[in-house]
Each structure stands twice: as structure tokens, then as C-alpha cells.
Amino acid sequence: MPHSTYLCTCISVGCGEKESWSNVRSQHVKGAWISKALFYRHQRLDRDCLAFSEEAAAEDGDRLAILRQTFSTVSLPKAQSSNHFDGKQNQHQAVVELGRFDREEEREHILLRRETRLVEEAVIDLKHMSIFLNQIRLSFSSSGPLSFLYPPNGSFLPYAPPSTTLNTSPNDGPHRLRPSAPENSAILAHEDHLFRALVTLEGMHEHPSLEKSREDVVVRIRHELRRVEEMKAVEWERQRIQAINGAPTADNVARRDDRGAIRVNSDRRN
């Protein structure tokens, strides 16, 4: 008995890259004819992938508009008969035809269901990583001075954070913080969590169609790492200006000698 098949043009599983024959239009159309249940699963996956991109592009209105236009299947559609398919229909409405899968099409449909399950599992992993990133960002706070391994003095150059690439490991580069200093514990722990998240993403099994979604999560992590670098830059400059003006910094511990004079310990390294 003929049953309803839905024309899917999803991005997440790749149906939008396929072409299928339309009995009503008597020509090939973009997309794949699939069952109703599978169609709505693909819709849900597209919405999830759009959410990853929206989070990465939250500060870029132009990019956000382009993303919403690209993911044209993100709203749950109303079923519409393909008899009304005139090219002007609402992009969020489903195109439905009555038909039956032959043996070859049934095998392809079984493979597509397996593919859908793999994509769903990968999206769940990305969701967990996105939630973890939100949690560590909300729980992170760092106030007060930072203690640098090599504290700035008046002859030091201004802080120069990396312009194109970030450090390859936590607390790396010429402006390292003292690991043993209590005032550094929060920012160092936050930076370590971010790098661990990057390593986890690199080792995560992913579906090829989700490469963009994975990269969207990576963009958010790298944005947060740049924010950490900016916090270090602000503190470095504050201490450098203090050193130029002759004021003691958090790392140049002032102490009085036996004659009551102030002696600055500028050799302290840990």
C-alpha cells in the first residue's frame, strides 16, 4: 500500500545534497524521500546544529542571519501535499508524496536510519561539550592581582597576546603565571579545563556532516581562551605601569630591612 514519503533537504545527515525523482513533478528534485518519522528526526538534528552555530556567532549579527538562512529546515513543518508544490511554498513546510519504497530504496532507507542514529549520537556528544563549556564559563571568576612567573618591570615591553594562534598548552608563553600562587588558581584551572575540552573534541568520533558543528564549539572554546589572555594582558599592563611609577607589585614583595628601609625582592621566581 502506498504511504506518505517526505522530501528531506536536511544539512545534518546530508539529504540536501541528494537528488530524488518526484512522481508529481515528473522530474528530479533536491533532497531525499524518507519516512515521516525519519524526516522529523532530521529536522531536530538540523535545529541542534543551528544552535551550535548560533552560540558561536552570537556576537556577529550578520553571520547569524546567514546561518539562519542556510539552515532552512529548522522549524517543525506542516505537512503539505506536493500537488501544491509550485516553488513558492513556505520553506518550513514539508513536501509529501504518496509512494512505496522498492527493494533497493528500502535498503537505502535502512542505511539512512543507521546513519541518522550515528549523527544523533555525535550531536549528543557535542551537546554535552557545549553544556560543559557553558558551566565552566558561568562558574569562572577571577578578581584581584595575578602573580607572573617573570613579573614585569619598567623595562619590560607591553603585553603582546598572540595575534593569530593561541598557546598550545595551558599557562604557556612568555607571560606564564606562577602555578603555586593561590591568586592564580582560578584562572589556571579555567584555562586547563578549556584545553582539556579542546583535546576531547579532537578525539571525539564525529560524523563528516557535523564537522561544521564541531568547529562551532571549538570557536567558542578559543574565544574563551582569548578572554583569558586578555585578562592576563590587563593585569600585566597594570603591574608594568606600577613598576615604571616605582610602586611595588604583587610579585615584587616589599619588605623592610633592619634600618627600616624598603627593599624590593625583584629576584623572586616562584
N, C-alpha and C positions, 0 to 999 in steps of 0.2 A: 504494500500500500504506500502511495506517495506520502511524504512527510515534509514538514517545513524545513528548509535549509536557509541559513543566514549568511549573507555576504560579509565576511570579516576583512577589514583592512588594517588590522592592528599593527603596531610597531614592535611591541614587546616579544611576540612569537614570530614575527616576520610574515604574517599573512598579507600585509600590504605590498610585499614585493612579488607576489604571485599574480598569475592571470588565470581566470576561470571562464568557462563558457556559460553564457546566460541564455536559457531557453526562451525567455520572454523577449529579449532584445536581439536574439539570434546573432550574437557577436561575443567576443571575449571582453571581459570586464576586469578591472583591477581588484584583486582580493581572492579569497578562498571561500567556497561554500562549506559551511560547517554546521553542526547541530546547534540548537538554541542554547543548551547547557554550556557547551564549549565556547560559544560566542560571548556569553556573559562573563565567563572566566577570563577571556582575553580582554574584555572591556575593563575588568577590575585590575588586571595587570598593567594595562596602559595608564590607568589612573595612578597606580602606585609609582610607576616610572616617572610620570609627570610630577608627582610630589617630590621625588628626589631632585629633579631639575629645578623646581620652584624654590626649594630650600637653598640650592647652590646659587640661584640667580635672584635671591630676594632683594638685593641692593641694586639690581640693574633692571629698571622698568622696561627698557627696550628689549632686552634679552628675554624677559619674562613673557612679553607679548608674543614674541616669535615662537617661544616654546609652546604656548597655549594654542597657537595656530598650527604648529607641527603635529601635536597630539590631538587629532581631530575626532578621536573616538572616546574621549574621556568621560562623557556623560552617559548614563544609562539611557538607551534609546527606546522609543516606542516602535513596536513592530509596524511595518508598512508594506503593503503588497508591492511587488516590483511592477505591477501594472501601472503604477503611478510614478515610476522612475523616469523622470524627464530631464534629469541633470540639474534640476533646480531645487531638489528636495533639501530639507534641513540636514546638515551634516551629522547630526546626532540621532537620526532616525535609521532604523535597521532596514536593509533591503532583504526581503524574504521571497523565496520561490518554493513552489511545491515540486518535489522531485524525489528520487530514490538514488542511493549510492549503489553503483555496481560493485562487483567483487574487488576490482582494483582500487576504486575510490574508498571502499570500506577499509582496506588495508592501510591506505594513506591516512584515513581518519584515525585509526588505531595508533599509528605512529605519531600523529599530531597530538593525540591525547597524552602520550608518553612525553613528548616534547613539552607540552604545556605543564605537566607535573614538574619537570626539571626546572623550568623557568620559575614556577611558583616557589619551589624550594630555594632557588637562588635569590628571589625577591625577599623571601622571609629573612634570609641571612643579611641582606642589605638593610632591611628594616631594623633588625636588631642592632646593627652597627650604627645606624642613624640615631636610634633611641639612645644608645650608649654615648654617642657624641653630644647629644642634647643634654644628657645628665651631667657629664663632666664639665661642660661649659657653664651650666647653671650653678654647679656646686663650687666652681673655682672663684676664689677671690684672693687678691694679693695687695696688701697695703703696707706702707712703711718702706724703709730703705732696703736695698739688696746689697749683698756682700760679694764683690767680684774677686775672682782668684788673683787677678793682677789689677788692683784698683787704679783708677785714673789719677794723674796729677796734672799740673798746669801745662806740662809739655806734651801731653797726650793729644792725639787728633780727635775730632768729634766722632761719635759712634757712627759707624757705617754698616748698617744691616745689609745682608745680601740682596742685590737688586733683582736677580733673575732666579737663582736657585737658593734653596734653603739648606741648612746644615743636614748632613746625612745621618746624624745621631743626636740624641738629646744632650744639651749642655756642651755643645761643640763650638769651635771657632775661637777667635781671639778675645772674646768678651765672656769667657766662661765664669760661672758663678761658683763660689765655694760650696761643695756638696755638704760639708759638715756644719754650715751655718744655719741655725734654726730659722732665721728670717728668709732663707731661700727655699725652705721645704715645700711650701705650697706651689710655687711656680715650677720648681723642678719636678714635682710629682705630676703636675698637669702636663708638662712637656713630655714626660716619659709616657703617660697614658696616650697622648696623641701619636707618638712614634710607634707605640705598640699597635694602635689601631691601623696605622699605615701598613705595618708588616702583616697584620691579619688580613687586610683587604688584598694584598698582593698574593697571599697564599690561598685565598678563597676560590673554590671552584665556581666558575660562573658560566652562564650561557653567553655565546657570542653576541646575541642581540642585546644583552644587558651591559655591554662594555661602557656605553654612554652613562648609564645609571651608576655604575661603579665609579666612573670618573667624577660624576657629580658629588658623590660622597667624599672622594679624595680631595676635590676642590675645597670643600668645607673644612676638612682637616688642615689643609695647607693654609687656608685663610686664618684659622685659629693659631697656627704656628707663627704666622706673620704678626698676629696681635701680640703674642708672647715676645717676639723680637722687638716690637715697638715699645713694650713696657720696659724691656731692658735698656733700650735706647734712651728713653726719658730719664731713667734713673742714672745711667752712665753720664749723660749731659749734666744732670743736677750735681753729681759728685765732682765732675771735671770743673764746672764753674766754681764750685765751693773751693776746690784746690787752688784755682787761679786767684781767688779772692783771699786765700790764706785761712779759710775756715776748715776745721777738722771734719773729715767724712766718716761714714760708718766703718770704713776699713782702716783709716789712719787713726788708730786708737790713741787718744791723747792721755798722757799721764804726767803727774808732777814728780820731779826728782827731789832729792833731799834739800835742795835750795829753794824749792817752791816754784821753779820754772816749769813751763810746759814743754815736754819732749814728745815729739810725734814719732811713733813707730811706723815708718814707711816701708820696712822690710818684711812685714808680716805677710805670709803667703798661705796660711791655712788656718 
